[in-house]
Amino acid sequence: MHHLLPRSMGGTDELANLVTLCDGCHASHHPTLAGGLARRAIERWAVRLARWLDTEGLTSETCGNFGPALRLFGVERFRHGQLPIVLAALAGKSVLVVSPTGSGKTLCFQLPAVLRRGISIVVSPLKTLMSEQVSDLLSNKIPATFINSDLSSDEKGIRFNLIARQAVKMLYLAPERFFVRSEAERQKLKETKPAFLVVDEAHCVDQWGGDFRREYGRLREVREKLGSPPVLAFTATAGIEMQKRILASLGVEDALVFVRGVDRPNIALIRSKCAAAQRALAIAKLIRLPQLRDQKVMIFVPSAKVGEHLQQALRAEGLEIPFYHSRLGTSWERQELLKRFLGQSRPVADQIICTNAFGMGLDVPNVRLVIHWQHSASVEDQLQEFGRAGRDGKQSVAVMFHDGVQNGRDTSRLAYMANLTVEGAVVDPPTKEEMLKQRLRRIDQVGEMMRADRCVRNSVNRYFEGPPMMVRRSLSLRILDWAFGSKDRSLRFRTCCDHCDRAVIQKVGLAPYVAQVLR
């Protein structure tokens, strides 16, 4: 609509002063808006054409709002791979998305939540994650809130009133919130009837659902009480078997599964057979490489005991490297060490030893080398660990030591730790037995991957994605991708893994090879 006599000149909103204009005529009245108006016209016609050609029922009227919605979140276009996920969600389908941290998973559930009528409930494991995401949404003028035990009863009451009045688009909760003692609070959540049930960090459903936080294993029951809305589940890492267990636990076995970004071509994956007694010396040689001067190095260890022994061994080699783990003094000391590694406090720590649980919280873009003292307890954990390298897209290296023996000391240590975890779980004996079998199987899978005489990159990709398949995108999706998406500009690097470059490694040795890759 256009005002014949502009408001600035006394024009009113009465019908006699309004006229409908096409984009071209509107642009002639407002030349400064011509580019934006032309773009919106192209987007509208692209959506109309895509809907006309759609044979799968994945496009809807809300697709026409992608442009304004993306700009609401401060982005211009979808990243590569985001559009099919958003389309599936808006079509009312349940989805499971496996994609690494930093790849834009959050937009894939926040944008559909904004475009769909009603509220969406987001299940998140940590209070810090809730508050960060809610703060980001509020900064973009998107009404969102969270309910947790940190809130006073008055504040909680105000937020529940806003939820009841449909004044909130996204509500963040921990899974335990659905099982609190207050019947009134449980009833208020039940009455929300959300448009989507979003499960962030969905691997917790499988890893924590049986022992540590059993409420994750009851989300299927929660979904039924909420009216069985579509489930949008997101995780940074889950192999094919874990994907099936997650979907079965949530009661959405027919959900669409999207796996993207598992392959990190800028990370050279190097498996190295090395006895435990020799690993500290090998690590010291790697850390002293000139190519790693002023660069970040992370060394993952399976336990605090192993980390302390490694720290002492490196100290004997003249290397003083801090160790970040759960038993490290107070929370303030751990936070201070984290700041040193991030370069926010002095003295700066360019190398750090860390356990898996605490190392996952370290998100630094310029980690050039990740060293695994031994392989992890699962392929999922292994991917999470070496995925800390090269977050800035530059060439990086992951060195994974192993003893090369099927039931060697590395495997025995992980099996012992798995036994301790399962013994501490508050579940019945048959469930404990099943949990232990599952954990031991995952240890065997990653151990076999470390020993196998084949390309480790292909093995990791197959573990998460299955055999490679040619998927033909529909013409409708290609039109929408042209209008709202962006091209995949992922770079290709010359270095793959120790199997593909075996001759070079045997000729020059491990440390010189790593130096050559980083150079």
Steps between C-alpha positions, in 0.01 A plus 500: 500500500620852415384840634406737218568793731788391734445502875787748536292745295176449693372192318260271689439123504147531358426285196476801270871572566620141445582316180647156432817500294708228336866487599605689190262791561589500871869524410430796270346687796789397731819462290711440813307176564524364145758228570319356802163511325641320196648232721169444680320471166750235384459309829119503471502371143760234587273372779196496271689305234645258760154432645358439153778247424500337844408130483609408854287743701801668665425860403230709663381859506742579785792454256415843365607644837851353492660828394363717785546213749866454410562872532327488841777264612767724353591282200440546129481141375485141624830321541557195284275217623271706726212551256387131468488472881286814537267389221449157661424662837248744351334208317426350842756219485720387789873529429834399651794717401860387557731793437813634675500794739509834320328374183173688557278235665333762720348690207350172371258487794471866595387616155220238466393584857463866405310426177259247657204621708522430874784429739786253457662321794878452490648231727857594589738326745683798652383825658782696336392385153141605574591848620743561211248403232214692664722810528588474130133466405395796713776711345335426163160609643372140496294421814657205680544390860614213720377340820750351745574473871702825503180706467302635794138392534380851399718504188389150411134601538546800266660280236225238521241777455678616183508142374127455566426819303702373200742793545807276463623318187763275662514350849825339617483224763713221645334155468462481880260798486223272365519285814512759781290449815268791428187364332402857399827553319479167318144585393607839363765335286250240381260775388757668273432254213822606321548521126837320534682303768865581442765277659834679499813289566294192412788258565411549871185294430724200430797569729312632803151357454575179688714610791630853559180699421223249454244767403665507156378144454141612573467767229274268299255510792537880515427535129177299530380720787573811291281380214764315292653802318771446238842437659802698381808329648853638457841367598861556404581131485303175470585193293237301311434267795468789746270683255263202505508480880427873534202484263364186668530662843316811377231292325564645153661209314374642168677835543718636219872482583742766374875446544720789394848633566646175640790506254755767597738506199729758663593255780763237414412184696813314612482172691831403660576164661703584810563332836369692802852546639613678181205734454621786723824525300309491169264773625795715610652477149172607342449795735853633430438526123576857376173498303311490834663807651222732626241242385258308721545132588251280689600163650209273594545238772249234616522576875641742756758238608639461148501879458703551818757238393528661156540845654789375717666324204483816287633704791804267503544590130503870588138569398267653757145438373189561715241226552128588480279246683224462758731471803686823418448714810205738502270602218683836498834325432347299216347816352834680527678218315235511230560874458874441471442252218263744331763774528281710729729473804875492566718303469349363179493117475541381139493131595261326735434146624133422556254220561216438256222637721666834568685531172168507313432843650809648337405666171809672355523568124878473453571156651753365249574166664285260702678205661316196635704318766287200405180444306170610658215291640298536177528626145263782602742617771796464264328727245416755770862507614683531169223737390649761736777549241479743210176674594623794290511278189881500472722193469528311828602155623358239739747237626337194659727262691399136552668177607387304194370208711137389503479444877800707599552740786318788324182297461526352851521847654186618319314177586588549869367857492181381324447240775532767770245725325246222453540376858413847625180518292173477695327244275401136519763226431373404149520865393853527645605195303361647177665836570839336556471295179420817306797692646743213440377465141568871439852461644562205264371700202740791548786260582441307178493830308840593645655166398336454157722520193277738307425872463392624842313797351278271293446279806381796709270623224345155453448463875284812507348505151501141379608405145520798261178552304414722206208720606331700231355829620158592370460796266285672763778480760760624251289808424462583871870436556581743218275766654588458868806272530872536455750285314721247678845655486678234706868483412681179412838421654777272374549306823250229597620245756783266601371224271494718188842654580658187648807507272587858594460439876716187485767695313526815714342404837201633693624840624660609167182392319280710733738794443469452125119496515483817713753673280 
